[in-house]
Amino acid sequence: MAKNKLKHFADMKTMDFVFEPDISTLKNGSFSLKGKWSTLFFNNQHPIIIELGCGKGEYTVELAKKYPHKNFIGIDIKGARMWYGANEVREKKLKNVAFVRLRIDFILEIFNPNEVDEIWLTFSDPQKEKPRKRLTSKLFMDRFKQILKPNGIIHLKTDSDILFEFTIKQIEEHQYKCNNFTWNLYGNEYWDNLSDEQKEILSIKTNYEQIFSNKGHLIKYCQIKF
Ligand SMILES: C[S@@+](CC[C@H](N)C(=O)[O-])C[C@H]1O[C@@H](n2cnc3c(N)ncnc32)[C@H](O)[C@@H]1O
């Protein structure tokens, strides 16, 4: 493993806002913050917003800076990427952020029903060959429905036509509610009608958004509710 990666992994172990639950803890249901993020970690009752497949955690960190009265948790299996977001949280001394190194498949083992207010899916893997593994498949959406509060929101931001078309089919098939839907987020027709606050949130650019935008991909966005 590259030297830098090892250094970053070791560094993350020193950060008290980064959690790396092991499989046995997850499987026997003993992750200590499950159902207790507000009381044991954040020490407040502010809304909890999570970013799944957060990579370097751009949404998690930028939203946390903008909304100090909301709590943010970035989740990804790749610790080397997560370190960048975690390092910024440490440098900026943000108290409303946590990161969890976890396979999203275990999401029900770290949150109780109704514990989460919003979910961001930022440039999720389109899983071209494995539709069941897409984060907007019924398998994952059923899990998200459990941890979300009634009226909770899922934000999907993607460059992928495959994932977006698949998601539209899921919305129709399972009768999810869909708002603020666009195939071209930054196109004048959609963008010009957004409030300044919406523009500020939606213009946060993740690492993958930058890569795909540079290749000329249009950015798609929608909000889903159950
Ligand atoms: C295409 S990258 C996007 C990263 C980041 N959101 C961005 O926009 O730059 C997808 C991320 O999802 C993570 N990921 C994919 N499937 C996952 C799973 N089942 N559990 C945890 N992380 C997953 C990958 O490790 C990767 O960091």
The ligand as an SDF file (V2000), in Angstrom:
LIG
                    3D

 27 29  0  0  0  0  0  0  0  0999 V2000
  -18.0810    7.5800   -7.9250 C   0  0  0  0  0  0  0  0  0  0  0  0
  -17.5420    7.7360   -6.2840 S   0  0  0  0  0  0  0  0  0  0  0  0
  -18.2500    9.2990   -5.7630 C   0  0  0  0  0  0  0  0  0  0  0  0
  -17.5470    9.8470   -4.5610 C   0  0  0  0  0  0  0  0  0  0  0  0
  -18.0340   11.2600   -4.1350 C   0  0  0  0  0  0  0  0  0  0  0  0
  -19.4120   11.2340   -3.7050 N   0  0  0  0  0  0  0  0  0  0  0  0
  -17.8530   12.2480   -5.2410 C   0  0  0  0  0  0  0  0  0  0  0  0
  -18.8630   12.6590   -5.8380 O   0  0  0  0  0  0  0  0  0  0  0  0
  -16.6970   12.6290   -5.5020 O   0  0  0  0  0  0  0  0  0  0  0  0
  -18.5730    6.5910   -5.4370 C   0  0  0  0  0  0  0  0  0  0  0  0
  -18.1700    6.3610   -3.9960 C   0  0  0  0  0  0  0  0  0  0  0  0
  -19.0960    5.4780   -3.4030 O   0  0  0  0  0  0  0  0  0  0  0  0
  -18.3890    4.5490   -2.6090 C   0  0  0  0  0  0  0  0  0  0  0  0
  -19.1970    3.3350   -2.5440 N   0  0  0  0  0  0  0  0  0  0  0  0
  -19.7470    2.6580   -3.5680 C   0  0  0  0  0  0  0  0  0  0  0  0
  -20.4750    1.6250   -3.1200 N   0  0  0  0  0  0  0  0  0  0  0  0
  -20.3740    1.6410   -1.7700 C   0  0  0  0  0  0  0  0  0  0  0  0
  -20.8890    0.8290   -0.7230 C   0  0  0  0  0  0  0  0  0  0  0  0
  -21.6670   -0.2180   -0.9630 N   0  0  0  0  0  0  0  0  0  0  0  0
  -20.5880    1.1610    0.5310 N   0  0  0  0  0  0  0  0  0  0  0  0
  -19.7870    2.2280    0.8010 C   0  0  0  0  0  0  0  0  0  0  0  0
  -19.2740    3.0360   -0.1350 N   0  0  0  0  0  0  0  0  0  0  0  0
  -19.5600    2.7450   -1.3990 C   0  0  0  0  0  0  0  0  0  0  0  0
  -17.0490    4.3470   -3.3020 C   0  0  0  0  0  0  0  0  0  0  0  0
  -16.0570    3.9090   -2.4060 O   0  0  0  0  0  0  0  0  0  0  0  0
  -16.7820    5.7450   -3.8560 C   0  0  0  0  0  0  0  0  0  0  0  0
  -16.0160    6.5340   -2.9720 O   0  0  0  0  0  0  0  0  0  0  0  0
  1  2  1  0
  2  3  1  0
  2 10  1  0
  3  4  1  0
  4  5  1  0
  5  6  1  0
  5  7  1  0
  7  8  2  0
  7  9  1  0
 10 11  1  0
 11 12  1  0
 11 26  1  0
 12 13  1  0
 13 14  1  0
 13 24  1  0
 14 15  1  0
 14 23  1  0
 15 16  2  0
 16 17  1  0
 17 18  1  0
 17 23  2  0
 18 19  1  0
 18 20  2  0
 20 21  1  0
 21 22  2  0
 22 23  1  0
 24 25  1  0
 24 26  1  0
 26 27  1  0
M  CHG  2   2   1   9  -1
M  END
$$$$
